[in-house]
Amino acid sequence: MGSCGSVHHHRSSSSSSSSSLQSTPKAMMKLSINSFNKTNIQTSPIKPKFLTTTTTTFKTFGILRNSAIIMMIMIMMVTDFRIMGAGVNVKVTAKYEEFVGFGLAFEICSSPRDHLVMSPGSKEEIFFDSRTYLESDCEDDFFSVNGDFTPSRGNTPVHHSFSGGIVSNNNKEPILDKTSLITPEPSPRKRLSELFRESENPDIDLQSPASTYQNAAGTNSEVKQTILNVLPKSANGTPPSVSGPNSLCSSERTANGDNLLESEKKSPRSMQLCFPSMVSCRGFSPRKKKMTPVIPTVAGLDEPEKPLVVSWLSSPHSPPPPRRAFVITRLNHQTHELIIDLSTQTIISDQIYHGFGYPTLTNEEQAAANTLPFTYDPFIESITKRGLNLSYVASIAYTVGWFGEVEKSNRMLKLLFYYTEETANLYARPIEGMLAIVDLDEMKITKYTDRFQVALPKAEGTDYRGNMMQPPFGSCIHLAKTFTSEVPGFKIEGHTISCANWKFHLGFDGRSGPIISTASIYDTEKQKYRSVLYRGYVSEVFVPYMDPSEEWYFKSYLDAGEFGLGFSAVSLQPFADCPNNAIFIDGYYATQDGTPAKISNLFCVFERHAGDVMWRHTEVGIPGEVITEVRPQMSLVVRMVTTVGNYDYTLDWEFKPSGSIKMAVGLSGILEMKAVNYTNTEQMNEEDAHGILVADNTLGVLHDHYLAIHMDLDIDGEENSLIKNKLVKELTTNHVSPRKSFWTVEKSTAKTELDAQIQLGAEPAEFDVVNPNKKTKVGNPVGYRLIPGSTPNPLQSKDDYQQIRAAFTNYNVWVTPYNKSEKWAGGQYVDQSRGDDTLAVMSSRDREIENKDIVMWYIMGIHHVPCQEDYPVMPTISNEFELRPTNFFESNPVLKSNFPNLMHSNCFAPPRS
């Protein structure tokens, strides 16, 4: 991995992008977004239609003039994924009496693939999806941002730009559809702005047009209610351009010189959804001296306690667990943690976090920081001194880490610079020696250094875009056609996916990306589904670089906690990222100002037909007979790609009919490269031992990649244990056999957390998670075995500061008891963290884990020594692990797999419910 992925180019126009793959409507099935009104709720039969673009009507909400924090929370509450952290969105028509007011029925918005089954959502779908509801101030209006589960064969993603001067993040589309201004009747329910202010100061008079309250700094601030006019929808229903004097995200001014349009005649209950970004539009002249930027950085699910969820899922008519949002925001240089009950519109808790570390960075604030050098005179002088054209300079923001500072540092980023003339591969042309430090809360450069100059690597041969390639070309690669049929071999019900004997829920989170939950497998012998995985996701990614110099030593990233794997997710390209039989799913997350941003083709789901064998045998031992039985391997894959700076991570969760779950990561993208003054390895010296020379003046720096996978395993129930199967050599005695030695298995059960801290490869062993309370007919405890892949161990000293922050890499396997608050291997607040709440700290409590509800953490990764083949763009390197059933079934579960017609069958027939 590398940098944060927020790049600013100082150019008046963007460079042309490579051509995108096109697909015809006949090859499309897609998931999109839809909203509906309570007064117009209806159910409709499934009916095919061609892919259509739907728009979202956002209800408007009133707000106090300087209670921006609550406005942010309100907007995020009506954005789908962002609050509940679940993932895919589905188009719905609703039955109001279901959980949180919405039951689900689905409608195909796609090509004529009439047979895809989209049926009402199950309990798993309703609970784990990100669907939220918020009663608007208009008594009769209900609103939901729910995506169309318009399954599609994919489309060409559109690259969108943020308005208001924010640097765009490719494939992130702010949804800025507005409604006309409506003056509603007062609602008997209190608005969240009122609830928040009451929680801050219950003595406030919210009914008066203007009042005062004492803020956190102890000074009195005016509370003034303000109406913000909104733009009407265009005639075709598409979102209007967010520009002009009436736009809050516009730099244009009204006659009185202010963006804000005040109205004393209209009820203060409506607000334009596009609240100005705290990046480029935060300079409201009346507000500059009253408040600092508000940056909501995390809006996700406040996960209910697991026993409540399990109880609810097992009881069809029981009440659901509480629906609560967990929101982290920055206000007045403080980090606020808020828990909001969505059903009662109540702020349950508002706590200020005083510990070390800061919240996840937003894409917008990184983009804003990257613009600062281009109006900073010392930086401009440095570029001029080097004879470079400022319009080709790119700035990239990097996190600063922690290196032993005693006092808590300000929230900051470091900026490094690159040159893009004649290439899109900016990482291949670093401008060495220059560094800027930005205070994020103040959004200004606080320190700048220009220490030295080295040769700038040439642009020739660095561009990776297909339309920029020059002869001679490589061999033509013919892609194998993946077999498809008119009926997919899997079924999507809301967020629940089922194929063959598997059923699981797919969710999405801005920090971790894809979340697999409530995965269970159908046992044909027992005629029921049996639980395997309650929740699985990537908890953290650690990428330390091995160059200790001034411009490099701080490059040790914790990608999930600092940048967000979900926030950095990109659109999948049909027929390239995913095969032609894939179904694509869009996703949404909340931007810095609460605006929902769309990621087209966030996930793809497909059946993998790789030509592998599931099982086979040829028998020639029977006289006169040759018996051959073989079954082809087919599996279901859920895929997402996240591009965090220079590295692209392809994340796959694969489900096999044999009962195995495989998690794989593919690493591609571009190396972090360092400019140097030499062009041949013979010119290098010991000071340059931090990388490999991959091209003239270009060093590929040594680094590591570690991924921490969180797996809350429920192997046929919640009470599980870790069994360590040590393979040991035994010597024969008493001359009972011509053999002198053999090996056997010594089993032991991990009693506490310290027993389950395991470095793989130290000795031959296998590790099973079993349910000691369930046994097979022959007496073995049912279980699943961890089949590891590449398992690097850290080569840095344990007292190195970056290793303290990433101490979860000290072991390859950890087991902890379930605790809903223990989700992140690197801790809750990772940016500038000090390692005081990592997985290592959790595990050091040495709690009991035998026959308990336990969580397994698996650390996968590689040591990366770059080579010339990694330049200018790196071929994919893969790493994977597998969870394989071990005495879980009475016999081979795919022995009787049904292939009625191998030429036309996509997947195994799903078990009947």
N, C-alpha and C positions, 0 to 999 in steps of 0.2 A: 504494500500500500504506500501511500505517500501523502500528499498534501490534501487540503480540505476540499478541493473541487470547486472552489469559488474563484473564478478568474476574471480579471478586468482587463480588457484590451482598450487602449486609448486610441480609438479609431472613430471616424465619422460614419463609416458604413462597415457592416460585417462582411467577412469573406464568404465566398460561395462555399456551400457544403456539398458533400458528395451526394450523388443521386441515391434516392431511396428506393427500396424494392416496392413494386406496385403489386396489388392483388385485385382480382376482379370480385364483384359482389358475390358471385357464385361460390367463391372460396372463403367467404367471411362468416364468422359468428363472433359476436362481440358483447362485452359488458360495458354499460355506460351509466348515465346518471338520470334520475327522474325525481320529481317532487309532486306532491299532491295536497289537496285541501280537504280538511275534515268534512266540509259541506258537499264534497263531490266524491266521496268514497264509494267505490263499486268494485265488484269482482268481474272478471272477464275471462272467457275461455282462452286457452292457448291458441294462438293463431299465427301462422307464419307471415312475415312481411320482410321487405328488403331493409337493409341496415339504414336506420334513420338517426339523425342527430337530435337529441333532446336537450332542452335547456332547463335550467333550474330557476324557479321563482323564489326569491328570498324575501321573507317577511321582514319588516323593519322594526327596530326596537328603539325605544327612548333611552336616553342616558343623561346623566348629569354631566355638566360641562367638563369638570376635571376629575371624573371617575373613570378614566380610560381603562383601567385594569379590568373593571367589571364588564365593560363593553367588549373587551377582548374575549373574556370568558364566555359571554353570551354568544358571540359569533362563533367561537370554537365549539360551543355546545350544539349548534345547529349544523356543524360540518361533520360528515359521517364518520370516516375512519379515525379522525383525529382524536375524538374523545374516547371511543371504546376500544381503540387499539386493535381492531379486528381486521380486517383486511379487505376482502373483495366486497364490492358493492353489488346490489341486485335491484333490478327494476321491480316495483311492486305495485299491485293494487291491493287494497287492504280490507280486512275485517277488523273493526275498531276494538272489539272486545278482547283481543289477544294481548299478550304481554307488552307493556309500555304503549298500549293503544294500537298496536299494529299486528295483524296476522298477515300472512303472505300468500300471494298467488302470483304466478309468473307468466310473462308474455314474451314470446320470441320476437326480437327485433333483429332480423338477420336475413340471410339468404334462404333459399327454399330447403333448408335442412329441417324438414317438418318433424322429424322423429325424435329430436332431442327432448328428453323428458325434463320438464321444469315443474316441480310440484311444490305444494305448500311446505313451508319451512318446518323442520322438526324443532324440538326443544333445544337441541344442540345449536341449531342455526340461530334461533331467536336469542338465546343468551349470549353466545360468543360473538355474534356479529357486532358491528359498530353502530348499529342503528340507535339513534337517540331521538328524543322528542322534546320539544320545548313549546309550551303554550305561549302564543304571541299575546301582545297586549290587546289585540282584537279578539274579543271573547269567542267568536265562532270560527276563528281561523286556526287550523293546525297545519303544521309544516314539518316535513322531513326531507332531509337530503339523503336519498337512498339511490345507489347506483342501479342502473339496469343490469341485471344479470343477462345481458344480451350476448350470450356466448357466440363467439365469432371465430372464424379462421384467421383473424388478424386483419389489420389495415395498416396503411402507411402512416406512421405517427406524424403529427404536426408539431413543429417546433414553435412554441409560443414565447412571447416576451411579456414580462411584467410591465405595467404602465408606471407612470410617475417617476421615470428616470431610473428605475431599479434595473440592474444588469440581469439579463434573463438567465434562467437555468433551463437548459434544453429539456423539452418534453414536459415541463411543468406549466400547466395552464390554469391561471387564476380564473375562477368562475365569478364573474362580476355582473350577473344578470340582476336587474333591478325591477322593482314594481313602482308604480306611480305612488305618490305620496297620499296616504289615507289618514284621515283623522278618526281614529277608532274610539269606541266608547271605553270608559275606564274598566279595567279588569279587576275583579275582586282579589286576585292574587297579586302579591308584591313582586315587583321586578327584581332581578338579581342585583341591579345597581343599588336598590334600596336595601336589600339584604346585606350586601357587602358593606355599605356605609354604616348600617346599624351594627354590624359585627365589629367595625372599627371604632365607632362611637355611637352608642345607643341614644345619646341625647340630641342627635341631629334632628332638625325639623325638615323632613324631606318634602313637606307639602308647600313650604314657602318658595316663592320664585328664586330667592337667593338666600343662602345662609352660610355660616362659617363652621369649620371644624378644625380641630388641632391635628396636624399631620404628624408623621413619625419624627420629624425634626423638632417638634414642639412649637411650631409657628402656626398662626391661624391662616387658613386658606379659604378662599371664597368658593362656595358651592353654587354654581349657577346653571340652571337648566337651559339647554340650547337645542334648537331644532336644526337639523341638517337636511336641506332639501335633497331630493334624489332625482336621478334622471329617469325618464320613462323608458319602458322597453321599446325597442324598434318595432316596426310594423310586422316584421316576420318572426318576432319573438326571440331573436338572437340577442346576446348581450350587446349593449351599446358600447361605443368607444368611450373609454374612461378619459375624457379630455374636455377642454373648455372651462370656462370660468365657474361652472357649477360642479365641477369635479373636485372632490377632495384630494385626489391624487394628481392634480394639475398644478403647474407652476404659474398658471394664469391667475390674474386677480380680478375681482369685481371692482365696481366703481369706487368703493371705499377702501380698496387696497387689501382686502382680506379674502381668503378662500371661503370662509364660513359665511353662510347666508342665514341671518337671523330672522325669525318671524315671531312676532308677538301674538299673531292671530291664530296660530295653529297649535294644536296640542303637542307638548314636548314628548311625544311617544314614538317618533319615527327617526330613523337614522339610516343614512346610506351605508350599504354593506361595505363598500370600499373605504373603510377607515384609513386615513392616510398612513402610509408606511412610516415607521419610525426611522427609516433610512433616509429617504430623499424628501419626504413631505413632512418631516417632523417640525419644520420651522414655522408653525403657526404663530404669527406675531403676537396674538393675545396670550399664548400659552408658554412662550419661551421661558419666562421667569417663574412660571408656576409649577412646572412638573418636568421631570426628566423622562427620557424615552422609556416606554413600557414595552418589554420584549417577552411575550409569552413563548417559552421555549419548549415546553412539554405539555401536551394535552392528551391524556390517554386514559385507559381503564384503571380505575381503582379496583383491582381484582377482588371479587368477593372471596371470603374464606372457602377453601376447597370443600370442607364437609357440607356447607350449604349448597354448593353447586351439585355435588354428587347426590345429595338427598333430593334435590329438585329434579334432576334428570331421571331419577329412579321412580319418582312419583308423578304420574301424568297430571294430576289435578292439584298439586301442591302449589303454594304461592312462590313466585320467583324470588331469587336473591335481590337485594337492593341494587339499583343501577346508579353507580357513582362515578364521577369523573375525578381524575387526579391532574391538577394543573400546576405547573411551575412557572413563575413569572418573575421578572426583575422590575423593581420599582424603587426609586431613590437609592440606588446602589445596594439594594438588599434583595435576597432571594426569598420569594414567598412560595409556600406550599399550600395549595387549597384543595380541599375535598368538597365536592358538590353533589348533593343528592338530586338527581335529575327528575325524579318523580314528584318531589315536593318543591323543587326550585329553592333548596335551602343550602346555604353555605355551612357545612358541618364543622369545618375546621379551617383556620387561616393561621399557619405557623410561619415564622421567619427562621430560615436555616442559617445558623451561625458557624457551621463547621468549615473545613477546608474543601476546596473544589467549587466548580461553577457548573451551571446547567449546560446542556447540549447547545452548541452554536446553531444559529439559524442561517439558512442560505443567504437571506437578505443582509444580515449584518456583516457577513463575510464579504459580500459584494460591495457593500458600502465602504468597508475598510480598504478594499482594493482600489477604490477611486481616489483615496486621499493623496497619494504621492503625486498625482498628476497636476495638483495645484500647489505643491510644496517646492519652494525654490531650490533648496539644497539637492533634492532628488533630480530636478530638471537640470541643474548644473552638472551633476554626475553623468547624466545621459549625454549632454552636450559635450562634455570632456572626452567621452569615449567615441564621439563622432557618430552616434546612433540616432536614428529617426524616432522621435518620441511616439509617433503614431503606431509603431510596430512593437512597442514595449508592452508586456503583459505583467500584471502583478498577481501574486498568489499568496493567500493567507495561510499561515501555519500556526498550530498550537505551540505553546511555549514549554509545557511540561512543568516539572518541579525538580530542582537540583540543590536541595538542602537549605533553601531560604527559611529563616526562622519566622519572620513576620509574614502575614498573609499578603500576597501581592494583589494588585489590581487585576481586574479581568482584562486580558490583553491578548493580542496576536502579534506574530512577527511576519513581515512581508519580505518575500524574495522576488526576484525579477527575471524575466525571460524575454527572448527576442523572437518575433514571429515573421520576419520578412522572408518571403518565398517558401514558407512552410507552415503547416498547421501543428507541427510537432514542437510545441513550445518547450517541452521538457528537454529536448535535444539541444537547445541553444540557451543555456543558463548564463546570466550576466553575473559573474562571481564578484564578491567583494562588497556588495551593497546590501544593507539590511535596515529595515524600518520597524519600529515598535509602535503599535496602535493601542491606545486605551479604548476599549470597546464601550464602556459606559459613557465616556465623554466623546467618543468617536473623533479622536484627533491623534496625530502623530506626536508621541512624547519623546522619542529618541531616534536618531538617524546616524548611521555610520557608513563611510565609504573607505575601506581599508586598503584595497589593492585592486589591480587589474590583471586579468589573464586573457589569453586568446579566446575569442568568441568562436565556438564550433561552427563549421560551415553548414548551410542549409541543404546542400546537395545530398540527396539520398536519404533524407530524414522523413519526407512526407509519406504518410501511409494511406492517403485517400486513393480510392480506385481510379478516379478520373485524373489523377496526377501521375499515374505510373507511366514510365517510359520503357520502350523496348531495350533489351530482349525480355520477353515475358516467360513465365514459368509454364510448366505442363498444364494442360487442361484437366481439371478435376471434375469427374462426373459424379453427381450426387445420386445415391441410391434412392429410389422412390419408396417412401414409406407407404405401406398398404393401408388404404382407408376404405370405409364403407359408409353408406348413407346413415347408418345407426351407430353413433359412438358407443364404445364398450364401457363407458362410465356414465354416471348420472350425477347431476348437480342439483341439489335441493337447498336453495338459499346459499349458505356458506358450507354446507356439508357435501362432501364428495364421496361417492362410493363406486368401486370397481371390483369385480370379482368378489373376493371374500373380505375386502377391506372397506371400512367406513371411517372417515375422519373429518374434522372441521379445519378449514383454511382461514387464517386471519392475517392481519397486516398491522405492523407497528412501526412508527416513525424511527424508533431507535434500533430495533432488532430485525426489521423486515418481515419475512414470512414467519407465521406461527402455526404449528401443527398441534391440534389439541383433540382430545377425546378419541384417539385412534383405537379402534377395536377390530378384531378379526372374527369372521364367522367360522365356527367349528361345526362341520357337517355331522360329526359323530354326536355331539352334544346338542345340536340344533339350536344354537344361540350364539350371539356375539360375546366375545370375551375381551376385556380391556387389556391394553398393552401400554399405551403412552397417553398420559393425561395432558402433557404440554411439552413441546419441544421447540427450541429456537436458538439462534446464534446470540449468545449473551455478550460477547466482546470479541474484538479483533485487535491484536497487538502487533505493531510493526516497528521495531527499533532498527535504526541505521547505525553503522559501525564507524562513522567518521567523527572524531572528537573535536574537530576544528570549530572556530567561533560561529561560522555560518551553517554548521551541520549538527553540532552536538545535541541540540534540542529536538531533533527529528526522531521522536519515539512516540508513535501515534496509538491512541486507543480509539479506533474508528467508530465503534458503535456509540460509545458514550460521548465522544467529542463532536462527531459530525452526524451520526445517525445513518444506519444502513438503509432504513426505509426512506429517510429524507433524501438520500443520495441515489435512490433507485432510478433506473432509466427505462425507457420504452424498449420492449423486445421487438426485434426485426423479424417479421414473418419469413419463413423459408430459410432463415440463416441462424438466428438465435434458437429457433424452435422448428421442428419438422412440419411438413404440410398437413399433418393430421392434428395439429395443436388447436386447442381452444384458448382464446385470450381473454384476460380479465383486466379491466381498468382499475385504478386505485386513486385514492384521494388522501390528502393530508392538509393540515392547517399551516399556512404560512405565518410569518412573524406577526402580521396584523390580524390574524384570524381568518383571512380569506381562504376558502378551500381551493387547493391546487390539484389539478388532475394529472395523473401519470397514465398516459395511454399504454395499453398492453403491458401493464405492470407484471402480471403473472401469465404464464402459459401452462396448460395442463394437457398432457398427451400420453398416449400409450407408446411405450418404447418397444420396438421390434428390431433388436440389434443383431439378430442372427445367432444369438447364443442358445445353448441347450439347457432346458430346465432340468430334465433328467433323461437318461437313456441307458439301454443295455442291449448288447448282442450276445446271444447264448449259442455256442457251438458245441457244448459238452453233451448234448443229448444226441445219441446216434440217429442219423438220418434227418435231423432237423437243424435249421438255422432260424432262430427267433430274434427279431429286432423290434424293440419298442423305443420310441424317442418322442419327446415332447419339446416343442420350441419354447424358449423363454420369452415371456411378455410381462411387462410391468407398467405401472402408472407413475408418471413423474410430474412433480410440481416444481416450476423453475422461476427464479427471479434473478435479475442482474443488478448489482449496485456498483456504481463507479464513484469511488471515493478518491478524488484527485486523479493521480496518474494510473491507479490500478483498477481493473475491472474484476469483480468477483461474481462468478456464476454459481448460484446456490441451488442445489437440487435436493429435494426429498423424494425418494423412490420407494414404492411399495410393491413387493413381490407377492404373487399368490402363494408362495411357499411359506409366507409368514414373516419374511425378513423386511426390515426397514433399513435402507441405505441412505446416508447423508453424504453428499459429495460437494466439493468446492473446486471450481476451476479458476486459476489465476492467469489473467492476461493483462493487456494494457501496455504501459510504457514504463521503462525503468526510471528511477530517480538518478539523473546523471549530473556529474560535476565537470565543469570546464577546467582543463589543465593545459600547461604550456608545451607538452610533448606529444609526439605523434608515433612513437614506437616504444615498446616495452623496455628496450635497452636503455632508454633515457630515464626510466623510473628509479626512484630511490626508496629507502625505507619509510620516509615520510608519506609516501604515496601508496602505502600498503592497505588502504581502506577500500580498494575497489579493483576492477579489472578494466583494462583499456579495451573498449569495444569499437572505437573509431578514432579518427584524428582528433586530438584535443578533447576527448570524451571518455570519462571514467564512469563505469557502472558501479555504484557504491554497494558494498556488501550489506545485507540486511536479513531479517527474519520475518516470517508470517506465522502468527499463532491465532487460532480460532477456538474460543471456548463455547462448547455446545451444552446448553442446559436441557436436561431430559428428566422430567418428573415421570418416572416409570410406575405404572400400576399393573404389574404382571398378574392378571387374573384377580385383581383386588388391590387394595391400598397397602396392606402390610407386607413388606418385602424385606429381603436380606441380601447382602453381598457375599457370595461364596468365592473364595480364592482357591483355584485348582492348581496347585504347584506340581509341576512335572519333575519327578526326582529319579535319579538312577539308583537301582538296587543291584546288588551282587548275588549271584546264586551261591548257595551253601550246600554242604553235605553231598556235593556231586550228584544232585538229583537230575541234572540236565547237562547236556554238552555245552549249553550256553553259559557264558560267564557273567552276563549282565542283562538287564532289561530295565525299562522305566515304568513307573506307575504314578498314580495321582494321589497326592495328599490334600485333602479338603480341609478348609478352615473357614469359619464364619467371622466376618468383621464385626466386632462388638461395638466399637466406637469410631468416631470420625478419623482419629489418628491411624487406626488400623486400615482405613480405606484411602490413605494417601499413597498413591502407587506410581512409581516410575517404571514404565514398560520397558522391556528389554534387559532389565537388570538380571533376571533369571527367567527360565521358561515357565510360563503360567498362563492360565486362562481364567476369565472372570465372568461369573454368572450372577444375574439378579434373579432371585427365585422367590416364590411365594411358599414359605415353609408350611403354610396351613392348607395347601392344596397339593395333592399327589396324584400321579398317574396310577393306573391299575396295578402296575408292577412295583409301585412304591417310590418312584423318583419325585422330588418336588418339581412342580412346573416352573419353567424359567425361560430367560432369554440370555444369550451369550454376547458379549462385546467382542467383535472381530475388528481389531484396530488396523489403521493404515500407517502412514508415515508418522512417527511420533518423535519429533525433535525435543531435546532437552536444552534449556538455556545455557549458553556459554558465558554469560556475563556473571559477575559476582553477585551474590544475593544482597549485598549491601549497596550495590549501585542504585542510584535513585530511581532510574527508570525501571529497574527490576523490582524495586519495592512497590512501585505503583502497579506492576503487572505480576505480582507474586503468584497469581493463579497458574502461571506457566511453570512453576517449580516442580509440579507433578503432572503426569498425563491423565490420571484418573483421580477424582475426588467423589466422595459420597457424603451428603449432608441430610439431616432430617428436613422434611418439608417445612418451610416457613414462607408465607406469601411475600414477605418483605425482602427475602434473599433471592433476588432475581438477576443481579448484575455482578459478573465475576470481577469486574474492575471497580465496583462500588457504584453508588447512586450518582454522585457528582464527580465526573471523571476529569473534566478540564481542570488542570493544575491541582489534581488530587495528590494526596500524600500517602496513599496506600493504607489508610486506617479503617477501611470497611470493605476490603477485597475478599474474595473467596478464601484466601489463606487465613484471614482474620476470623471469618465465620467458622472455618473448620477447626481452628485452634481451640475452640471451646470444648472439643472432644465430647460431644453429646452422644448418647446411645443411638445406634442405627440398626440394631438387630430386631427384625420383625416389626419394623416401623414403616411409616409412610416416608419414603426416601427419594432423594433426587441424585442422579448421577450426572457429574460434569466431566465431559471428555475434552481434552485439549489436543487439537490436531494442528499440523502445520509443516513448514519446511524451513531449512536454512537455505538462503538463496545466494549462490555465488554466480553473478551474471556472466554471460558469455556473448560472443559476437552474434550468435543466432538470436539473442534477445533484442537485437538492435535492428531497425529503429522501433519496431513494435514486437512484443513478446508472444511467441506461440504459447498456447495454454498449457499450464502445468496443473495436474489434477491431484487431489488427495481425497480420501474417503474413508469411512468406517461403516460397519454394519452391525445391526442388532439382529441376531438370528435365533429363532425359537430352539430351545434346548429342553427336551422332555416336556414341552408345552402341549404337544398333541400326543395321542396314543400311537400314531404312526405317520407316515409321510402324508401331509395334507393335500398334496397335488397328485397323488397316485391316481385318483379317479377324475382328474380334470377333464372337462368335457370340451372336445373340439368337434362340433358337428360338421364343420366345413372349414378346413384349414385355409382354403383359398379366400374365404370371405368373412372370416371371424376376426374382429378387432380385439376382443377381450373375452374373458370367461363370463358366462352368464352369471349375473349377480344372484346371490341367494335370495330366495323368496322370503319375504317378511311374514 
